[in-house]
Amino acid sequence: MNITETLRSEISALISGNHLYDTYYKRWKYLLESYIGGEEYRRAQNLIRYQLETNSEFQQRLNNTPLENHCASIISTYNSFLFRTEPTREFGSIENAPELKNFMRDADFEGKSLNQFMKDVSTWSSVFGHCWVFVTKPNITAQSRAEEYDAGVRPYLSIINPIMVLDWDFKRSPSGRHTLGYIKYLEDVNGDVRTVKKWYPDRIVTTVVDLKKNEVVQEEEVPNGLGKIPCVLAYNKHSTFRGIGISDISDIADAQRFIYNSTSEVQQAIALDSHPSLVKSKETNAGVGPGSLIEMPDNLDPGLKPYALEFSGGNIASIYQSIQHTITAIDKMANVGAVRATESKVMSGVAMETEFQLLNAKLSEKADNLELAEEQMWKLWCEYQGYEWDGVIDYPGSFNVRDTGTEINQLKVAKEAATSPQLLQHIDKSIAEWLKVENYEEAVTDTYPTHQMIGPNSESVTVSTKEQHNQLTAQGYTMEGK
């Protein structure tokens, strides 16, 4: 093997991934296209190609088929619940750290606050099943913390999607804990130029290669002063393989592709129904489009008279039924049927409550994983700054997913049926909470519902206080209507 072949082999090994990466790469790419949609999805050509269909016909069908992006819709729905209430952070001993405020306001040196950054972590972990978060700090060889602060040097965050992480290796420590011992990822892709970064506990190696020229443009090795790889693996759900998560949209993306192909069939059926095919001989001249003229030779055989092939569009309704069934299946898989409903659905109260509980459980699991990932980030952040992390991160553990319309109707019926002043007051309190009435407790503390009570001799007394009500009850009075 000559030097050129050896170099080509080394570059190929540098930009290649491990076995798990090669196994999951196509699936990750497909999930990314399904989430992004638009031109990315169109270029992926997820339509089933017809037999004998030309390239131009296939491209035209791709351009004419819209995508109903359920993957993006469901992930957006999850995030809307997860971050409706911001996580609570108690920073402990680093509460007054001078660099903390700047980090909270700009966590990634790209203008994103920490909450916005964690939304991105939630999004990409939902898409791929997991994502990698690096906590890094520039090394400017400052003499003191004050010099670093004046220079604006502090730890910052960056997300690396699984599709860019080529290789990784976990080591089991003597205590039994698994730690990341090696990771290699594509830091930058610029045409034929690739920047590959490899992290070890003691060093960081950055290599720039030009694939077209088949040469190493630059290679740099610097020490890793932290002594560990400052990377956090943020899971959506754990799989059976370490370093691989379970996506929220894995099955939903397949259902979305089915809807995409069915929509194309609807478009083709409508086109055939609106513009039937014309069958004619070669000698017959016919224009293209509605209302065109047809010229037949004088000596044309009557049996060869042009005729139209009419298309029966009756199967369009069945295609739409199939699409609607698939959308219902997507809602069931994601537990968002009642949340994403655009029209009234026939669901029992028990079924709706069960679906809300399933959604609440799913969101709680996602919140727990985000909370765990952020705590690990803060530990690395503190190690860079020489602090000891003793703070607490708390994401919402329960998500109040309620059908308020149904609850109000139930309260209305209950109020019409209730006669007890205490029960009526409780119902009014529930309505006030739904309406978000402030200071309701103070407003009703000294009030009591006025009502009529009937005595033993049918005399009627107006009661306006609880004490009066109790006294009359002891004397044999009852509430009117009882």
C-alpha positions, -999 to 999 in steps of 0.1 A, spaced: 0 0 0 15 33 -11 14 66 9 -16 80 -11 -37 49 -4 -27 50 33 -37 86 36 -70 80 18 -77 51 42 -69 73 72 -92 101 60 -119 76 53 -116 62 89 -116 97 103 -149 107 88 -166 73 92 -188 62 121 -191 32 144 -214 3 139 -244 19 158 -239 51 138 -240 32 105 -271 13 117 -291 43 127 -279 70 103 -305 65 76 -333 64 102 -320 96 119 -318 113 85 -354 102 77 -367 115 111 -349 148 106 -365 152 71 -399 143 86 -397 169 113 -383 197 90 -407 190 61 -408 215 32 -380 213 6 -360 188 27 -389 163 26 -394 169 -11 -358 163 -19 -359 130 1 -385 118 -25 -407 100 0 -434 93 -26 -437 58 -40 -426 60 -77 -450 46 -103 -439 20 -128 -427 36 -160 -429 71 -145 -404 94 -160 -382 117 -140 -400 148 -150 -434 133 -142 -422 121 -108 -407 156 -100 -439 172 -110 -458 149 -87 -434 158 -59 -439 195 -65 -477 191 -65 -480 170 -33 -484 190 0 -471 176 33 -492 176 64 -465 178 90 -477 159 120 -442 153 134 -435 190 139 -471 196 152 -468 170 179 -433 180 191 -445 216 192 -475 205 213 -453 187 238 -430 217 241 -459 240 247 -469 220 278 -433 213 290 -424 250 290 -457 266 298 -443 270 333 -406 278 334 -384 254 354 -374 265 389 -337 269 396 -320 274 430 -283 281 424 -272 277 460 -236 290 466 -232 303 430 -262 326 432 -240 356 432 -214 344 407 -207 373 383 -208 352 352 -241 335 360 -264 363 348 -247 365 314 -249 327 311 -286 326 318 -292 354 292 -269 339 265 -262 302 272 -247 293 238 -230 326 227 -256 328 200 -281 349 219 -303 320 233 -313 321 269 -310 289 289 -347 283 287 -346 287 249 -316 264 247 -334 237 268 -364 239 244 -340 231 216 -327 202 237 -362 190 241 -370 193 204 -340 175 191 -341 147 217 -378 142 207 -368 140 170 -338 117 173 -344 101 207 -314 118 222 -289 146 216 -254 155 229 -248 187 248 -213 200 253 -203 224 281 -171 240 269 -150 270 279 -123 288 257 -88 286 270 -71 320 269 -45 312 296 -59 340 319 -41 345 352 -72 351 372 -110 347 372 -112 385 369 -92 385 337 -116 358 323 -146 378 333 -132 410 317 -125 391 285 -160 376 285 -147 341 288 -171 316 305 -185 282 299 -211 280 271 -234 252 257 -237 237 223 -260 209 209 -246 182 187 -273 161 169 -267 124 166 -264 126 129 -231 145 134 -217 123 162 -196 96 144 -182 76 172 -184 73 210 -173 50 238 -184 46 274 -161 33 301 -172 17 333 -154 31 363 -144 9 394 -175 24 411 -197 10 384 -206 44 368 -204 46 331 -185 77 318 -178 89 283 -142 80 275 -141 91 238 -163 109 213 -158 120 177 -181 143 158 -183 165 127 -178 201 140 -182 217 106 -191 208 70 -182 233 43 -185 218 9 -157 192 6 -140 204 37 -148 185 70 -137 195 105 -136 165 128 -131 169 165 -121 141 188 -124 144 226 -104 123 251 -102 128 289 -67 143 285 -67 159 251 -87 174 222 -77 167 186 -92 189 158 -86 177 122 -96 196 90 -96 174 58 -103 182 22 -121 153 7 -118 165 -29 -80 169 -26 -78 139 -3 -55 157 22 -53 168 58 -55 206 58 -48 211 95 -45 191 126 -43 206 162 -40 189 195 -46 207 228 -48 194 264 -81 189 280 -77 207 313 -110 195 328 -97 159 329 -131 146 315 -152 150 284 -177 178 292 -206 162 274 -241 154 286 -262 128 268 -298 142 269 -322 113 264 -358 115 253 -363 78 263 -336 52 270 -332 23 245 -314 -10 250 -282 5 236 -261 30 256 -259 62 235 -291 56 216 -325 70 225 -361 64 214 -377 91 193 -412 105 199 -419 105 161 -405 72 150 -438 56 142 -456 89 135 -431 96 107 -441 64 89 -478 73 93 -471 108 80 -454 93 49 -485 72 43 -507 103 44 -482 120 21 -486 92 -5 -523 91 -1 -526 128 -7 -507 123 -39 -532 97 -50 -560 121 -43 -544 147 -64 -539 123 -93 -575 110 -90 -588 146 -92 -566 154 -122 -578 122 -140 -615 130 -132 -612 166 -144 -592 159 -175 -600 124 -189 -576 107 -212 -583 109 -250 -579 78 -270 -572 85 -307 -554 72 -338 -520 87 -349 -537 104 -379 -562 123 -357 -550 158 -346 -562 169 -311 -553 199 -290 -544 198 -254 -567 210 -227 -605 215 -223 -624 228 -253 -597 218 -278 -606 209 -314 -602 174 -329 -595 170 -366 -602 135 -381 -591 124 -416 -620 120 -441 -612 83 -447 -609 74 -410 -624 41 -401 -655 47 -380 -642 21 -355 -613 44 -349 -633 74 -338 -616 91 -308 -632 86 -274 -625 97 -238 -615 73 -210 -636 84 -181 -623 80 -146 -646 71 -117 -636 92 -88 -655 71 -63 -624 59 -45 -614 94 -35 -638 93 -6 -622 60 6 -587 76 4 -598 105 26 -613 80 51 -580 62 52 -562 95 57 -585 104 86 -581 70 102 -543 74 100 -545 109 116 -566 93 144 -540 67 149 -513 93 151 -532 111 178 -535 79 197 -498 71 194 -490 106 207 -518 108 233 -529 142 219 -563 133 204 -583 156 227 -556 184 225 -552 185 187 -589 181 180 -602 207 155 -638 196 158 -661 180 184 -653 144 191 -675 118 206 -655 107 236 -667 97 270 -655 115 300 -636 84 312 -619 80 278 -609 117 277 -596 116 313 -576 85 305 -560 101 275 -551 132 295 -534 110 321 -514 92 294 -503 125 280 -494 137 315 -473 106 321 -454 111 289 -447 148 296 -436 140 331 -411 115 318 -397 140 293 -395 167 320 -376 143 343 -350 136 316 -346 173 309 -341 180 346 -315 153 348 -296 166 318 -296 202 330 -283 192 365 -254 174 347 -247 206 327 -246 227 358 -221 203 375 -198 207 345 -203 244 344 -193 247 381 -162 225 375 -150 248 349 -154 278 373 -140 261 403 -173 260 422 -192 231 439 -227 226 426 -252 225 454 -282 239 436 -315 223 427 -332 222 393 -369 214 393 -390 210 361 -428 207 365 -437 172 375 -474 173 366 -491 190 337 -526 202 342 -542 189 310 -580 196 315 -611 198 294 -623 231 309 -654 233 287 -667 200 300 -658 210 336 -678 242 334 -708 224 320 -706 199 349 -704 228 374 -734 245 357 -755 213 361 -743 208 397 -752 244 406 -787 239 392 -792 207 412 -776 218 445 -795 234 474 -770 234 502 -754 268 507 -721 253 515 -721 233 483 -732 263 462 -703 283 477 -679 255 468 -692 255 432 -689 293 430 -653 289 442 -645 264 415 -660 287 388 -639 316 402 -608 295 399 -616 287 363 -622 324 356 -589 332 375 -607 357 398 -582 372 421 -588 376 459 -619 354 457 -613 339 491 -612 374 507 -643 385 489 -664 356 501 -650 351 536 -676 372 553 -705 364 530 -731 338 533 -758 328 506 -791 343 516 -820 317 515 -854 310 529 -862 285 557 -896 271 566 -906 266 603 -927 239 619 -959 260 614 -950 268 577 -937 302 586 -909 315 563 -877 332 575 -850 348 555 -815 336 566 -783 355 558 -757 341 582 -744 307 590 -751 312 628 -788 320 621 -791 290 598 -777 267 625 -800 281 652 -831 277 631 -821 242 621 -819 233 658 -855 247 662 -868 224 634 -866 248 605 -858 233 571 -846 249 539 -873 259 514 -880 231 490 -867 204 513 
